[in-house]
Amino acid sequence: MQTMYFVSSYNFVKENEGWNYKVEGRYDTLDLARKAYHALLGNYIGNTAYGSVAVILTDSYGNIKEHEYWVAPVEPEPEEE
């Protein structure tokens, strides 16, 4: 059986304070999976719609090959005069 690779994401959406989670794609090679993994990181990290983002690259045996977790910076409250 050929090893397959999966890229998944878990995103906390600020607007509705809910979670989006899904397997973004299935890939035949680790190189293709890494390309998709890094593309997702580029799309999600810094996106103001999200409070936090986790992107995970796993293989079909359940091994985590790569993972990244990002939390949006919190804007300080303006000081009252």
FENMOGI-V594224 format. One line per field, one symbol per residue. ss: DSSP state (@ for helix, = for strand, . for the rest). phi: phi as a letter, one per 30 degrees, with the letter a starting at -180 (. if undefined). psi: psi as a letter, one per 30 degrees, with the letter a starting at -180 (. if undefined). A space follows every 50 residues. Layout:
ss: ???
phi: ???
psi: ???
This chain:
ss: ....=========....==========..@@@@@@@@@@@@@@@.....= =========....========..........
phi: .ddcbbcbbbbdcdechbccbaddabbdbdddddddedddeddcdidddc dabbbbcbcdcidddaabbbbddcddddddc
psi: kkklkkklkjkjjeeghlkkkljflkkfleeeeeeeeeeeeeeekfkffk flkkkkjllfggkjellkkkkkkkkkkkkk.
